[in-house]
Amino acid sequence: MSVATLTSDKLLKVTVANIDGDRVNLVFSDNQSVTVSKKFLPDKVAEGDEVFVDLLTQDQLNQSKSAIAKEVLQEILKEGSEKGKKE
């Protein structure tokens, strides 16, 4: 099954510079940094790891969710029709 993703074509690579409790400092390639809550990062992230940030408009997010829902529904309907043929 080919599933659409909730990503744009403009991912930002950032480095996990520092983890202080539930706060994580992320550094971009141009040395700008931002501090975010650790809950927004993948599990088991560690200092020095590279992670990716994706920025989407509300419209892009809605379109991606709609595309995923359509693909999942098509897969379910396909599996249902294949089971019906076997019975």
N, C-alpha and C positions, 0 to 999 in steps of 0.2 A: 504494500500500500504506500502510495506517495502522499505524504502529509505536508501541507503548507506549514510554514513556521511563522511565529510572531516576531520576525526580524526584518529589518530593512536591509538595504545593501550598503549601509554606511556604519559598520561596527567600529567603535572606538576601543582600542586596546589600552588598558591601564594596568599599572603595577600596584600590588598591595604593598604599600610602604610600611605601614605600622598598624598593629592591632592592639587596642587598649580597651580591654573589657568588651563591651558591645559596640564600640566605635571603631571604624576602620578608615584609615587614610589611604585614598587612592591617588596615584600620581599619573598624569597623562604624559605623552611623549614630549610635550613642550614645557614640562615641569610645572604646569598648573596642577593644583590638587583640590580634592574635595573629600570631606569626611561624611561617611554614611553609616547607618546602623548595620551591624553585622548580619541582621536578619534578611537583608536584601542580597546577600552574597551566597554562593554555593556552599554547601556543607563542607567542612574540613579545609576551608581556604586557609592558606598560611602566608606569612610575610614573604615577599619575593615572588609569589604567584602572579601570573598574568591572567587577567579576566577581561571580559568584553562587555561594553556598555552599548545599549541600543536605544536610540531616542525615536519614538513614534508619535505622530499626531493621533488624536482621538479617532479621526477618520481612518487612518492606516490600521490602527488596532482593531476597529470594527470590521474592516474589510478582511483582515487576516483571520479573525475569529469566525466570520461568515464562511470563508473558504475552507477552514478546518472542519466546521460543522457539516458542510456539504460533502466533503470527502469522507468523513466518518459515516454519514447517513448512506452514501453510495456503497460503502464497504459493507455496512450492515445489510442493506437490501440485496447486495450481491451474494453474501453468505447465506441469507435466507432463501434465495431462489435456488442456490446450489443444493441446500439441504432438502428442499422440496422435490428436486429432480431425483435425488437418491432414494427417497422413500417410496 
